[in-house]
Amino acid sequence: MLRLLPWLRALSQESARPFVLQGLAASDTSGARMYPSCYCAGRAKQRAVLLPLDPYSHRLLHSLPPDAGRTRGHGKRKSWSFIHEKMSYDTFFTMKRLIERSQSVGEVLRWVTQNPSKVSASHYPIALHKLGQLLQQPQGQAVVNGEHHGPNQVLELPEFQALCQAIISGCSKFDNFSIVNCLYAAAALGLPGDSALVQVLEDESRSRLGRFNQKDVSMVFSSVMRLHPSSPHPLVESCLSSLERHLEKERHPQTLFLLLSYYRLRAQALQGHPASDQQLLNNRKILRLVRHTLGQVSAVREHELALLDEMLALCAQEANNKALEAIFSSQLFYENRQERFIRSMAEWLPRKAENLTPYTMALIAKYVARHRLREPRLLDTIANFLLKRGEQLESKVIQKLVFPFSRMNYRPSNHSELFPKLEAILEQKATSSPLATVNILMSMFQLRHFPQAVLHQVFSPAFITNVMSSPYALIVRRYLSLLDAALELEFRDYSGPRLDPRYRVLMFDHALTADEANRKYSYKGLVAEALRQLVGEECYRQDEVLPPGYCTGNCHGVWGSQGPAPPASCDSPGLSASQYNRRFI
């Protein structure tokens, strides 16, 4: 260990004692290289470090002699065939770690160009990837030999050109992993598609395409699509056939969205022609890809979401019940608003509604209600489905199909037939699912339909006793309390049983808010959102405590007879719009 101290001291104190390094390097003036910082006793080869540059100059410090500090003894070294023929495990991962920890473009280039004997094929994609990361940093400038360079200037540096030439000269000897990753890193780095390095890597990839695995083909396709975004490339078609055969194995989001971009270009090229088998085949391929993408991707960027919406609108008319179920069951799809797709769906869904299962139609209704997509044709299709199959459906399914109408205050065109049909169904199935029954009644109340026979049954002692013994007793009591208050204010002609006062609970037991969470799928949130829309953004104050009860006596004066809030009677005298607004603040 004492033998190592002079070398360690020389390397750590070179700025204070430069003559030490100069004396040590008297026997080697061949130029700047990487040399050992320490040696393990009994080991034959040294580990490398980068000799630093003098600040803001091009002159390297004198280097250590290659045999300095070497100890006798030759231990058997572990070799890895995929790294290098004569490269040890330690040397490979030391160089890999040094490149990945580099803090500047100049440091990366010096590690690679100054030590050709310690660089294997697998180091080149690591270096290119690291250069891309450094060039994408917020400052947008790279420091090489003390000088600041922009991203485009770095690609023209002699050191970078030397790196590219080293890859070109050894490309034919690289393994598949290195070829694919070099091409991928070159695309991420922003190299032009007609550069010598890109062309050599593409030619080599084309010759080995039959020996690539699924991941390699995916990366080559992604790279070529990024390098040639607007012009068709022969390598794209070669990769596409392999990707289409094994699409269900593809997991990389970037490849999936690049495939969607490719199919969009193909669809645009076929748009000017009359309907043909090619368009049908392309739409079916898009549908298959969209289903797979929705199942694999959990988060997307804004432009990817727009692409997904466009492709859904293009291909969804080819979807059957199973495909629509898969699309609307996707969490990614459910969380994002796909307006273009829903508009196109409103055109062809009426023709396919008979072939859909109640579960699929309930998913569609849930999505439309969640995002408030008020498409009359689509909502009327749901109402017709409900009218035709109402007797066969469970109450839990009916409540999901009815909910979009109340959420968007939309009376379907067949409401004169639909509401009596729902009333008859509820009379038969009221006790099978009490919570669903109350939810359906809530929706019908909001659409100003008051089924007296069902209300007699819901407020009966038998129904109340059944509810109180259920696990969802509290929420049903809340909704029954709200129904009871609505009867008091909106349906003065009702003379049947009412909710027992001992079962009444406060619907708004704390501040009424209009936050996003409360507006999603609850009637409490619906009331808050309706109030916000009624009095306007300026008059509505979030997290403000409201007085108990509500009054709609002057809604007619605020909105007019055709407004979204229907007129209702109230005992209070008429108020002006400003007085009405102040009453709720």
Disulfide bonds with the S-S distance in Angstrom:
none
